[in-house]
Amino acid sequence: MRKLKNEELNRKTEAEFKAAQKSPIILILDNVRSLNNIGSVFRTADAFLIEKVFLCGITATPPHKDIHKTALGATENVAWEYVNTTLEVVEKLQKEKVQVWAVEQADKALPLSEFIPQKNTKYALVLGHEVQGVNQEVVSQCDGVLEIPQFGTKHSLNISVATGVVVWDVFAKLQFGK
């Protein structure tokens, strides 16, 4: 087994990325405070052809050196928009028939492993503040709540890790039927 060189990975150019059909997944960051987490979310968004990232509330926006440090240029490829309140984005997307799901620990939350996304449906995933999570009024407005089951002593995953787990799961189920 041999590790591949970057030029062997057949990644898209920036122009090819922008022209490519995007996955039917949108990310909404609800008051995420860590610039490194924001950058990591952009990198994940690039990897899975996310349609758009909404940055809300105190969530910082590019360009910023600490976002760039972990995004590694993904902020140049991935479409994004800043909106003052998360609730505004959720309501707007719902009017456009987008299914909006919070990633949170809540009563009646659906374990991620049981979530079956429907083909021909667009999904927006809301990820929240590193300590406080997704704002309750946003959770209440969402169409559902997804929870990543955990089995250790900690109460949650880092937001960038949670984003990677949830996006991969939803992407794989939509793309490969897994």
C-alpha positions as CSV (number, residue, x, y, z in Angstrom):
1,M,0.0,0.0,0.0
2,R,1.3,3.4,-1.0
3,K,0.1,6.8,0.2
4,L,-1.2,8.9,-2.7
5,K,0.4,12.2,-3.7
6,N,-1.8,15.3,-3.8
7,E,-1.7,15.4,-7.6
8,E,-3.0,11.8,-7.6
9,L,-6.1,12.7,-5.7
10,N,-8.0,14.1,-8.7
11,R,-9.6,16.9,-6.7
12,K,-11.6,19.6,-8.4
13,T,-10.1,23.0,-9.3
14,E,-11.8,26.0,-7.8
15,A,-13.7,26.6,-11.0
16,E,-14.8,22.9,-11.2
17,F,-16.0,23.1,-7.6
18,K,-18.0,26.2,-8.2
19,A,-19.6,24.7,-11.3
20,A,-20.2,21.3,-9.7
21,Q,-23.7,20.1,-8.7
22,K,-23.8,20.6,-4.9
23,S,-25.2,18.1,-2.4
24,P,-28.6,19.0,-1.1
25,I,-27.2,20.0,2.3
26,I,-26.9,23.4,3.8
27,L,-25.2,24.2,7.1
28,I,-26.3,26.8,9.6
29,L,-23.9,27.9,12.3
30,D,-25.8,29.3,15.3
31,N,-23.5,31.6,17.3
32,V,-20.3,29.6,16.9
33,R,-17.5,31.5,18.7
34,S,-14.4,29.6,17.7
35,L,-12.8,30.8,14.5
36,N,-10.9,27.5,14.1
37,N,-14.2,25.6,14.3
38,I,-15.7,27.9,11.7
39,G,-12.8,27.2,9.4
40,S,-13.1,23.5,10.0
41,V,-16.8,23.6,9.1
42,F,-15.8,25.3,5.8
43,R,-13.3,22.6,5.1
44,T,-15.9,19.9,5.7
45,A,-18.4,21.8,3.5
46,D,-15.8,21.8,0.7
47,A,-15.2,18.1,1.1
48,F,-18.8,17.2,0.7
49,L,-20.0,19.8,-1.9
50,I,-22.2,21.6,0.6
51,E,-24.6,24.0,-1.1
52,K,-24.1,26.9,1.3
53,V,-23.0,27.8,4.9
54,F,-25.0,30.4,6.8
55,L,-23.1,32.2,9.6
56,C,-25.4,33.6,12.2
57,G,-25.2,35.7,15.3
58,I,-21.7,36.0,16.8
59,T,-20.3,33.6,14.2
60,A,-17.4,35.3,12.6
61,T,-17.1,35.6,8.8
62,P,-14.2,35.3,6.4
63,P,-11.8,36.7,5.7
64,H,-10.0,36.1,9.0
65,K,-6.6,34.6,9.5
66,D,-7.8,32.1,12.2
67,I,-10.7,30.9,10.0
68,H,-8.3,30.6,7.1
69,K,-5.8,28.6,9.3
70,T,-8.2,25.6,9.4
71,A,-10.3,26.3,6.2
72,L,-7.2,26.2,4.0
73,G,-8.9,28.2,1.3
74,A,-12.3,26.5,1.5
75,T,-13.9,29.9,2.2
76,E,-13.1,30.9,-1.3
77,N,-15.0,27.9,-2.8
78,V,-18.0,27.3,-0.5
79,A,-20.9,29.7,-0.8
80,W,-21.7,31.5,2.5
81,E,-23.8,34.2,3.8
82,Y,-24.0,36.1,7.1
83,V,-27.5,36.5,8.7
84,N,-28.0,38.3,12.0
85,T,-30.3,35.7,13.5
86,T,-30.5,32.0,13.0
87,L,-34.2,31.9,13.4
88,E,-34.5,34.2,10.4
89,V,-32.6,31.7,8.2
90,V,-34.5,28.7,9.5
91,E,-37.9,30.3,8.7
92,K,-36.7,31.5,5.3
93,L,-35.4,28.0,4.4
94,Q,-38.6,26.3,5.6
95,K,-40.6,28.6,3.4
96,E,-38.5,27.3,0.5
97,K,-39.4,23.7,1.5
98,V,-36.0,22.9,3.0
99,Q,-36.1,20.4,5.9
100,V,-34.3,22.1,8.8
101,W,-32.8,19.8,11.5
102,A,-30.9,20.9,14.6
103,V,-28.0,18.8,15.7
104,E,-28.6,18.8,19.4
105,Q,-29.4,16.7,22.5
106,A,-33.1,17.0,23.1
107,D,-36.2,15.0,24.1
108,K,-37.6,13.4,21.0
109,A,-34.3,13.7,19.2
110,L,-33.7,11.1,16.5
111,P,-30.5,9.2,16.8
112,L,-28.4,9.9,13.7
113,S,-28.2,6.2,12.9
114,E,-32.0,6.1,12.5
115,F,-32.3,9.2,10.3
116,I,-33.2,8.3,6.7
117,P,-33.0,11.4,4.4
118,Q,-35.4,11.4,1.5
119,K,-34.2,11.8,-2.0
120,N,-35.2,15.0,-3.8
121,T,-35.3,16.8,-0.4
122,K,-32.9,19.5,0.7
123,Y,-31.7,19.5,4.3
124,A,-30.3,22.3,6.4
125,L,-28.4,21.2,9.5
126,V,-28.1,23.7,12.4
127,L,-25.0,23.4,14.6
128,G,-24.6,25.5,17.7
129,H,-22.5,27.3,20.2
130,E,-19.6,25.3,21.7
131,V,-21.0,25.4,25.2
132,Q,-24.7,26.4,24.9
133,G,-25.5,24.4,21.7
134,V,-28.3,25.5,19.4
135,N,-30.6,28.2,20.8
136,Q,-33.9,26.7,22.2
137,E,-36.1,29.0,20.0
138,V,-34.2,27.6,17.0
139,V,-34.6,24.0,18.2
140,S,-38.3,24.6,18.7
141,Q,-38.7,26.0,15.1
142,C,-36.8,23.1,13.4
143,D,-38.5,20.2,11.6
144,G,-36.6,17.8,13.8
145,V,-33.5,17.2,15.9
146,L,-30.7,14.8,15.2
147,E,-28.5,13.5,18.0
148,I,-25.2,11.8,17.7
149,P,-25.2,8.9,20.2
150,Q,-22.3,9.0,22.6
151,F,-21.1,6.5,25.1
152,G,-18.3,8.1,27.1
153,T,-18.3,10.6,29.9
154,K,-18.4,13.9,28.0
155,H,-21.7,15.5,27.1
156,S,-20.9,16.6,23.5
157,L,-18.5,16.6,20.6
158,N,-16.6,19.6,19.3
159,I,-18.8,21.4,16.8
160,S,-16.4,20.8,13.9
161,V,-16.2,17.1,14.8
162,A,-20.0,16.9,15.1
163,T,-20.3,18.6,11.7
164,G,-18.0,16.1,10.1
165,V,-19.9,13.1,11.6
166,V,-23.4,14.4,10.6
167,V,-22.5,15.7,7.2
168,W,-20.7,12.4,6.2
169,D,-23.7,10.4,7.5
170,V,-26.3,12.4,5.7
171,F,-24.2,12.7,2.5
172,A,-23.4,9.0,2.4
173,K,-27.1,8.1,2.9
174,L,-28.1,10.4,0.1
175,Q,-25.3,9.5,-2.3
176,F,-24.8,5.8,-1.6
177,G,-28.1,4.8,0.1
178,K,-26.1,3.8,3.2
